[in-house]
Amino acid sequence: MSIHSKALLLRCCVSKWDGAIRDVSASRQFTKQHNMDENAGMFSKYLVSKSALQPINYAVTQLRQFHNRMTIPWSLDGVGLITNDKLFDYMQGMRLHKEAFTFAVNNFLTHYDIHVNDARLRLGDRFDLSEFPSKSELQGKFRIDVHPLPIPSSNHILVDLAESGMDASAIDREVESATNKAMTRMWVSIHTKLAQLCAVLDDPEHRLHRTHFELLKDYVDKLEEFNLFDSAQFKQFIAFIRVSILGVPIDDIRHNLEARQAVANHVREAISASAQFTGEDNGDTENQDNERATA
């Protein structure tokens, strides 16, 4: 089955006002005072306090984190790949995050006059009312748009590629390359998470928490979801982690040093296996294993 029937792309665009503005006059005064080239620096000032915009920035952070959890990064900035069966959950969750963003923006605009008055004291002689945008202007500076995009395919091109001299198969190769790169980034992430878990398991004095394994499970779940090419190696790798690492009761690992060491060895096996997908050289891991074996 083609990737085009399993997934699509989502572009998440966030626009917001940061309240910063360049003060050209102050910059010129400063550079002249210190005998600097006029292009050596630029003075910026915040028209409103950072705390005034903090609720909006928090809402944006939560929204972006949600987008990143539900998708894997594609080749374009802000574009993520999502499987079709997760699209409904994504749209439902995104609707809630948009509502939180809108609420924060409306609350800021409601108190905007107060923030402007506060700026009179905060900015002192550098206060200039003409630099402050109106509420209606600000309204248009805060925006969130999510655009679904089809995954490019030579079958969707509306022009005759043969006559234009373009290679239709190049489009499909580019799509496969972008997908592989996206998957590689996921493998790098899970490789890192496994290494962190291994470090914890190898230290008997380090107390184990369920979160160590829950975070790994989240990565594995996402990796399994995005096995878009039905790779048998992916499936074997995931099954190994679920049985040999996540399948061991945490209390056994906590209270039984042999069980803890066995799981640590399985984690090292998983690290070595994941290296073939990340392109990482697993020689260091093998050397570490040999050192432990001879210790």
C-alpha positions as CSV (number, residue, x, y, z in Angstrom):
1,M,0.0,0.0,0.0
2,S,1.3,3.5,-0.9
3,I,2.3,6.0,1.7
4,H,-0.2,8.4,0.0
5,S,-3.1,6.3,1.2
6,K,-1.8,6.1,4.8
7,A,-0.7,9.6,5.7
8,L,-0.8,13.2,4.8
9,L,1.1,16.4,5.6
10,L,0.0,19.2,8.0
11,R,1.4,22.6,8.0
12,C,1.0,24.5,11.3
13,C,1.6,28.2,11.0
14,V,1.6,30.4,14.1
15,S,1.8,34.2,14.0
16,K,2.1,36.3,17.1
17,W,3.2,39.8,18.2
18,D,6.3,39.8,20.5
19,G,5.9,43.5,21.5
20,A,9.5,44.3,20.4
21,I,10.4,47.3,18.2
22,R,13.7,48.8,17.1
23,D,14.4,52.2,18.5
24,V,16.5,53.8,15.8
25,S,17.0,57.1,17.6
26,A,18.3,55.4,20.8
27,S,20.6,53.2,18.7
28,R,22.1,56.3,17.0
29,Q,22.6,58.0,20.4
30,F,24.2,55.0,21.9
31,T,26.6,54.3,19.0
32,K,27.6,58.0,18.8
33,Q,28.2,58.2,22.6
34,H,30.5,55.2,22.5
35,N,32.2,56.2,19.2
36,M,30.9,53.1,17.4
37,D,30.0,52.4,13.8
38,E,26.3,53.2,13.4
39,N,25.8,49.6,12.1
40,A,27.6,48.0,15.1
41,G,24.4,47.4,17.0
42,M,20.7,48.1,17.4
43,F,18.7,49.0,20.4
44,S,15.3,47.3,20.8
45,K,12.6,47.9,23.4
46,Y,9.5,46.0,24.4
47,L,6.4,48.0,24.1
48,V,4.6,45.8,26.6
49,S,6.2,43.7,29.4
50,K,7.1,40.1,28.7
51,S,4.7,39.0,31.5
52,A,1.8,40.6,29.6
53,L,2.4,38.2,26.7
54,Q,3.4,35.2,28.7
55,P,-0.1,33.5,28.6
56,I,-0.1,33.8,24.8
57,N,3.4,32.4,24.5
58,Y,2.5,29.5,26.8
59,A,-0.5,28.7,24.7
60,V,1.7,28.7,21.6
61,T,4.3,26.5,23.2
62,Q,1.6,24.0,24.3
63,L,0.1,24.0,20.7
64,R,3.5,23.4,19.1
65,Q,4.3,20.6,21.5
66,F,1.0,19.0,20.7
67,H,1.7,19.3,16.9
68,N,5.1,17.7,17.4
69,R,3.8,14.9,19.5
70,M,1.1,14.0,16.9
71,T,3.4,14.3,13.8
72,I,6.9,13.7,12.7
73,P,8.8,16.5,11.1
74,W,8.8,16.6,7.3
75,S,11.3,18.3,5.0
76,L,9.7,21.7,5.4
77,D,9.6,23.9,8.5
78,G,6.3,23.6,10.4
79,V,5.2,20.7,8.2
80,G,4.5,17.3,9.9
81,L,3.6,13.9,8.7
82,I,0.5,12.3,10.3
83,T,-1.1,9.0,9.7
84,N,-4.8,9.1,8.6
85,D,-6.1,7.3,11.6
86,K,-4.7,10.0,13.9
87,L,-6.1,12.9,12.0
88,F,-9.4,13.1,14.0
89,D,-7.5,13.1,17.3
90,Y,-5.2,15.8,15.9
91,M,-8.0,18.1,14.8
92,Q,-9.9,17.7,18.1
93,G,-6.8,18.4,20.1
94,M,-5.8,21.3,17.9
95,R,-9.2,22.8,18.3
96,L,-8.8,22.9,22.1
97,H,-5.3,24.5,21.8
98,K,-6.6,27.1,19.4
99,E,-9.4,28.0,21.9
100,A,-6.8,28.4,24.6
101,F,-4.7,30.6,22.3
102,T,-7.7,32.7,21.4
103,F,-8.7,33.1,25.0
104,A,-5.2,34.3,25.9
105,V,-5.2,36.8,23.0
106,N,-8.6,38.2,23.8
107,N,-7.6,38.6,27.5
108,F,-4.5,40.5,26.4
109,L,-6.5,42.8,24.1
110,T,-9.0,43.5,26.9
111,H,-6.3,44.8,29.1
112,Y,-4.2,46.4,26.3
113,D,-4.9,49.9,27.4
114,I,-3.6,49.1,30.9
115,H,-0.4,47.6,29.3
116,V,0.1,50.8,27.3
117,N,-0.3,53.0,30.5
118,D,2.2,50.7,32.3
119,A,4.7,51.3,29.4
120,R,4.7,55.1,30.1
121,L,6.5,54.4,33.4
122,R,8.5,51.4,32.2
123,L,9.9,53.0,29.1
124,G,10.4,56.5,30.5
125,D,11.7,59.0,28.0
126,R,11.6,56.3,25.3
127,F,7.8,56.0,25.4
128,D,6.1,57.0,22.2
129,L,2.4,56.4,21.9
130,S,2.5,56.4,18.1
131,E,4.6,53.2,18.1
132,F,1.9,51.2,19.7
133,P,-0.4,49.4,17.3
134,S,-4.2,49.7,17.7
135,K,-6.3,46.8,19.0
136,S,-7.6,46.1,15.6
137,E,-4.1,46.0,14.1
138,L,-3.0,43.6,16.9
139,Q,-5.9,41.3,16.3
140,G,-4.5,40.5,12.9
141,K,-1.0,39.8,14.3
142,F,-2.2,36.7,16.3
143,R,-3.2,33.8,14.1
144,I,-3.0,30.0,13.9
145,D,-3.6,28.2,10.7
146,V,-3.4,24.4,10.0
147,H,-3.4,23.4,6.4
148,P,-3.6,19.7,5.3
149,L,-1.4,19.0,2.3
150,P,-1.3,15.9,0.2
151,I,2.0,14.0,0.0
152,P,3.5,14.9,-3.4
153,S,3.1,12.2,-6.1
154,S,3.9,12.1,-9.8
155,N,0.3,10.9,-10.2
156,H,-1.0,14.2,-9.0
157,I,0.9,16.4,-11.4
158,L,-1.4,18.2,-13.8
159,V,1.2,19.0,-16.4
160,D,2.9,16.7,-18.9
161,L,6.2,16.0,-17.2
162,A,7.5,14.2,-20.2
163,E,7.2,17.2,-22.4
164,S,8.6,19.5,-19.7
165,G,11.7,17.3,-19.5
166,M,11.2,16.5,-15.8
167,D,11.5,12.9,-14.5
168,A,8.2,11.9,-12.9
169,S,9.9,9.2,-10.9
170,A,12.1,11.9,-9.3
171,I,9.1,13.2,-7.4
172,D,8.4,9.8,-5.9
173,R,12.0,9.3,-5.0
174,E,12.0,12.7,-3.3
175,V,9.0,11.8,-1.2
176,E,10.6,8.5,-0.2
177,S,13.8,10.3,0.7
178,A,11.9,12.9,2.8
179,T,10.0,10.2,4.6
180,N,13.2,8.2,5.3
181,K,14.8,11.4,6.7
182,A,11.8,11.9,8.9
183,M,12.0,8.4,10.2
184,T,15.7,8.7,10.8
185,R,15.1,11.7,13.1
186,M,12.7,9.5,15.1
187,W,15.3,6.7,15.3
188,V,17.9,9.2,16.6
189,S,15.4,10.3,19.3
190,I,14.7,6.8,20.4
191,H,18.4,6.0,20.2
192,T,19.0,8.9,22.6
193,K,16.2,7.8,24.9
194,L,17.6,4.2,25.1
195,A,21.1,5.6,25.9
196,Q,19.7,7.6,28.8
197,L,17.8,4.6,30.1
198,C,20.9,2.5,29.9
199,A,22.9,5.0,31.9
200,V,20.2,4.9,34.7
201,L,20.1,1.1,34.7
202,D,23.9,0.8,34.9
203,D,23.9,2.9,38.1
204,P,22.5,0.8,40.9
205,E,22.3,3.9,43.1
206,H,20.0,5.6,40.6
207,R,16.4,5.1,41.6
208,L,14.2,3.9,38.8
209,H,11.0,5.8,38.1
210,R,8.1,4.7,35.9
211,T,8.6,7.8,33.8
212,H,11.9,6.3,32.5
213,F,9.9,3.5,30.8
214,E,6.8,5.5,30.0
215,L,8.8,8.0,27.9
216,L,10.4,5.1,26.1
217,K,7.0,3.6,25.5
218,D,5.7,6.9,24.0
219,Y,8.6,6.8,21.5
220,V,8.0,3.2,20.6
221,D,4.3,3.8,20.1
222,K,5.0,6.6,17.8
223,L,7.6,4.7,15.9
224,E,5.2,1.8,15.4
225,E,2.5,4.2,14.2
226,F,4.8,5.7,11.6
227,N,6.1,2.4,10.2
228,L,4.7,3.6,6.9
229,F,6.7,1.2,4.7
230,D,5.7,-1.9,6.8
231,S,9.4,-2.6,7.6
232,A,9.9,-6.1,9.1
233,Q,13.0,-4.8,10.9
234,F,10.9,-2.0,12.5
235,K,8.4,-4.6,13.7
236,Q,11.1,-6.9,15.1
237,F,12.8,-4.0,16.9
238,I,9.6,-2.8,18.4
239,A,8.5,-6.3,19.5
240,F,12.0,-6.7,21.2
241,I,11.6,-3.5,23.2
242,R,8.0,-4.3,24.2
243,V,8.9,-7.8,25.5
244,S,12.5,-7.5,26.7
245,I,12.5,-4.0,28.2
246,L,9.0,-2.7,28.7
247,G,7.5,-6.1,29.5
248,V,9.6,-6.6,32.6
249,P,7.8,-5.4,35.8
250,I,9.5,-2.3,37.2
251,D,9.5,-3.7,40.7
252,D,11.6,-6.7,39.5
253,I,14.1,-4.3,38.0
254,R,14.2,-2.1,41.2
255,H,14.7,-5.0,43.7
256,N,16.6,-7.6,41.7
257,L,20.1,-6.6,40.5
258,E,20.2,-9.5,38.1
259,A,17.0,-8.5,36.5
260,R,18.2,-4.9,36.3
261,Q,21.4,-6.0,34.6
262,A,19.5,-8.2,32.2
263,V,17.3,-5.3,31.1
264,A,20.3,-3.1,30.8
265,N,21.9,-5.6,28.4
266,H,18.7,-5.7,26.4
267,V,18.7,-1.9,26.2
268,R,22.3,-2.1,24.9
269,E,21.1,-4.6,22.3
270,A,18.3,-2.2,21.3
271,I,20.9,0.7,21.0
272,S,23.0,-1.4,18.7
273,A,20.0,-2.3,16.6
274,S,18.8,1.3,16.4
275,A,22.2,2.4,15.2
276,Q,21.6,0.8,11.8
277,F,18.6,3.1,11.2
278,T,20.2,6.3,12.5
279,G,23.5,5.9,10.6
280,E,25.3,6.1,14.0
281,D,28.5,4.1,14.4
282,N,27.8,1.6,17.1
283,G,31.4,0.8,17.6
284,D,31.5,2.7,20.9
285,T,28.6,0.7,22.2
286,E,30.3,-2.5,21.3
287,N,33.5,-1.4,22.9
288,Q,31.6,-0.5,26.1
289,D,30.0,-4.0,26.1
290,N,33.4,-5.6,25.7
291,E,34.8,-3.5,28.6
292,R,31.9,-4.6,30.9
293,A,32.4,-8.2,29.9
294,T,36.1,-8.2,30.8
295,A,35.5,-6.1,34.0
